[in-house]
Amino acid sequence: ANLDLIRDVIFFENDKNELYNDSLELYLNQATKYGNTIKNEVKENNSYIVTIKDLVDKGYIGSSDGEVTDIRDGSSMLNMKIHLIYDEEKDTVYAQVV
């Protein structure tokens, strides 16, 4: 029975990491959308930093209570910084975690 429990815990941790990665991908996609609305600003500065809170405040990430939590440990993700970078060749902005 203990082996089943250990296996379940390992699967659950993997699920949480997968859910976190899926969430992060969504946040980066939304940051990219936002970044392309301020493309000239990002272009002029070569890069631009936004936080998850900025994206919530601007309506790019939904949050019923104004909080975005890390599924892995319940900590707040609001202060997570996302780097918006202008790609001259593609004339677009992309996002990556700082």
Backbone torsions as a table, in degrees:
resi	resn	phi	psi	omega
1	ALA	NA	-36.9	179.7
2	ASN	-62.4	-37.2	179.0
3	LEU	-63.4	-38.8	177.0
4	ASP	-61.4	-43.4	-179.6
5	LEU	-62.8	-46.5	179.4
6	ILE	-60.4	-44.5	179.1
7	ARG	-60.7	-43.1	179.7
8	ASP	-62.8	-41.4	179.4
9	VAL	-63.7	-44.1	179.1
10	ILE	-61.8	-44.6	178.4
11	PHE	-62.8	-41.4	-179.7
12	PHE	-63.2	-44.1	178.5
13	GLU	-61.7	-42.4	177.8
14	ASN	-62.3	-41.8	177.9
15	ASP	-60.6	-43.6	-179.4
16	LYS	-63.5	-41.4	178.2
17	ASN	-64.8	-39.0	179.3
18	GLU	-66.2	-43.1	177.9
19	LEU	-62.8	-40.4	178.3
20	TYR	-61.6	-46.9	-179.8
21	ASN	-62.2	-39.4	177.2
22	ASP	-63.5	-43.1	179.1
23	SER	-62.7	-45.2	-178.5
24	LEU	-61.3	-41.1	178.7
25	GLU	-62.0	-41.7	177.4
26	LEU	-62.0	-45.7	-179.4
27	TYR	-62.4	-40.6	179.1
28	LEU	-66.8	-38.4	176.7
29	ASN	-62.5	-42.8	179.6
30	GLN	-67.6	-37.8	177.8
31	ALA	-63.9	-37.7	177.7
32	THR	-63.9	-44.1	177.5
33	LYS	-58.8	-47.8	179.4
34	TYR	-62.1	-45.0	-178.6
35	GLY	-56.9	-36.0	-179.6
36	ASN	-75.3	-15.1	174.3
37	THR	-81.6	-17.9	178.5
38	ILE	-121.3	34.9	-173.7
39	LYS	-53.2	-44.6	-178.2
40	ASN	-62.0	-39.3	178.8
41	GLU	-64.4	-44.2	178.9
42	VAL	-64.0	-42.5	-179.4
43	LYS	-60.7	-46.5	-178.8
44	GLU	-63.1	-35.2	-177.8
45	ASN	-94.5	0.2	-174.5
46	ASN	66.1	-29.8	174.5
47	SER	-158.4	172.7	-172.2
48	TYR	-157.8	138.2	179.7
49	ILE	-108.2	131.8	171.0
50	VAL	-125.8	159.3	174.5
51	THR	-109.6	165.2	174.6
52	ILE	-57.2	-39.1	179.4
53	LYS	-59.8	-42.3	176.9
54	ASP	-56.2	-43.9	-176.5
55	LEU	-70.2	-33.5	174.9
56	VAL	-66.5	-48.6	-177.9
57	ASP	-59.8	-33.6	-178.3
58	LYS	-89.1	0.2	175.6
59	GLY	84.2	13.0	179.8
60	TYR	-86.3	-22.5	175.3
61	ILE	-125.8	125.9	-178.7
62	GLY	-77.2	140.5	176.4
63	SER	-156.5	119.3	-176.9
64	SER	-70.0	-30.7	-175.7
65	ASP	-116.8	11.9	179.8
66	GLY	80.0	2.6	-178.0
67	GLU	-113.0	145.1	172.6
68	VAL	-127.4	119.4	-175.4
69	THR	-111.7	150.5	176.0
70	ASP	-76.4	118.1	-177.1
71	ILE	-59.8	-25.2	-174.7
72	ARG	-73.3	-35.6	-175.9
73	ASP	-140.6	3.7	176.9
74	GLY	78.3	4.2	-179.3
75	SER	-76.7	158.6	-179.7
76	SER	-72.3	141.1	176.4
77	MET	-107.9	4.1	-172.8
78	LEU	-58.2	-33.6	-177.5
79	ASN	-89.4	1.5	178.4
80	MET	-60.5	130.4	-178.3
81	LYS	-94.4	137.5	176.9
82	ILE	-121.5	130.6	-177.8
83	HIS	-92.6	120.8	174.0
84	LEU	-96.2	128.0	-175.4
85	ILE	-126.2	134.6	179.3
86	TYR	-87.5	128.8	176.6
87	ASP	-103.8	105.1	-174.4
88	GLU	-63.5	-41.4	-177.3
89	GLU	-59.9	-41.9	-178.7
90	LYS	-96.8	-3.2	-177.3
91	ASP	48.8	50.7	-179.8
92	THR	-145.2	165.4	177.3
93	VAL	-108.4	139.0	172.5
94	TYR	-127.4	163.7	-174.2
95	ALA	-121.9	144.2	171.1
96	GLN	-145.4	156.0	179.5
97	VAL	-70.8	136.8	179.7
98	VAL	-68.0	NA	NA
